[in-house]
Amino acid sequence: TMRSKLKHWLGNLLLATVSLGAVLVFLEFVVFGMLLKPDDVLTNTTINSVVRYQPRSVADFRHPDGRVSRVTINENGWNSTKPHYETARVPGRLRVAVIGDSYVHASYVNASDAFPEIIEEQLRKRGIDAEVMRFGMDGAPLSQYLHMLRNEVAAFKPDVVLVQLIHNDFDESYRFLKTRYASSFLKVDVDEQGRATQFPPVEFESSSADLLRNSATFRYLYYETNLYLTAKSLVSRYFWGGDDSYDPDFIVSAVDTRNLDDFDRMARVTRHLISEMSDFANTHGIKLAFAIDAVRETVYGRNDQGTAKLERLNAIAADAARSAQVPFFDLTQTFQRDYARNRMRLEYAYDWHWNERANRLVGETLADWVIDDQRLLPNNINVLETIL
């Protein structure tokens, strides 16, 4: 009868649903929860209008070469070996703040191996009583660094603020990206007449993407298998509403060079932002400095239209810093000398972020720069009795 057929069909549906649920639970908590574990999740939040990581969080990131790096988010919402950033100063102790994106956040190395920590280590080895705080946020552009300086970093009254520039900092300062938290970054545009327009960041809000990221099964299948690279265009178009199409042929130093054609616009925005940061620093008695990554493909011998575009960004940044009379350090020669001597690459085979070797090299180099450049090191700092 129809009733018995319906009962049979519903019974099969229930059995299938329970079976599917059991499989999903097994995958989530056994296969991808214990055996094939993906990276842990870091959640974001906004405090004092600045997007950051959920304070007092810990996450392990597992890498294709078998390494595991640990991120320790402190009480202020930043990855650091310091559990808390104190606003109170120790008289005579040099305080350095480092601002940047994922290179400063540094989830690919342990917190103790990130270059800001190496800067502190090297300063203290040279007999300088110093503390280094870092403020790194994945995906943040140069425009957001200005926002972070104004609304977060200045509260700690640093002597020196070092801004680490990466090649996607320029166009992304005015280009609106369709990502999880790009709208949480300050955006700034400057027209041909030099008139600047600021687009304030919005407070970060969790979305359905965050629910998916909480699933170990999703994280493993989406990230660990590199599915996110092949699906990047579809996700941008149909989930976030963007129109970017991912094509590895145009990627240089992890930057899509198709977005780097309007150099006049990037130069105007960069000069405005560095000038604004310089004016703010001068008003608050802060010594401001900028460093920029090398075009590492060029370091390894590649020279083409793509690498030439990124080299122009180094020149744009240097020109803007010179115009604002701000100290500027290009890491290109540092990386070239090291690679010529050792023939060892400065990033991981599976990712373009600096590896431990590069973080140490950058930390040692920038520590020497802070000491040697008379524009950066204050006179009234403590000298340690014992050089560690």
Secondary structure, 3 states (H helix, E strand, C coil): CHHHHHHHHHHHHHHHHHHHHHHHHHHHHHHHHHHCCCCCCCCEEEECCEEEECCCCEEEEECCCCCEEEEEECCCCCECCCCCCCCCCCCCCEEEEEEECHHHHCCCCCHHHCHHHHHHHHHHHCCECEEEEEEECCCCCHHHHHHHHHHCHHHHCCCEEEEEECCCCCHHHCCCCCCCCHHHCCEEEECCCCCEEEECCCCCCCCHHHHHHCCHHHHHHHHHCCHHHHCHHHHHHHCCCCCCCCCHHHEECCEEHHHCCCHHHHHHHHHHHHHHHHHHHHHCCCEEEEEECCCHHHHCCCCCHHHHHHHHHHHHHHHHHHHCCCCEEECHHHHHHHHHHHCCCCEECCEEEECHHHHHHHHHHHHHHHHHCCCCCCCCCCECCCCC
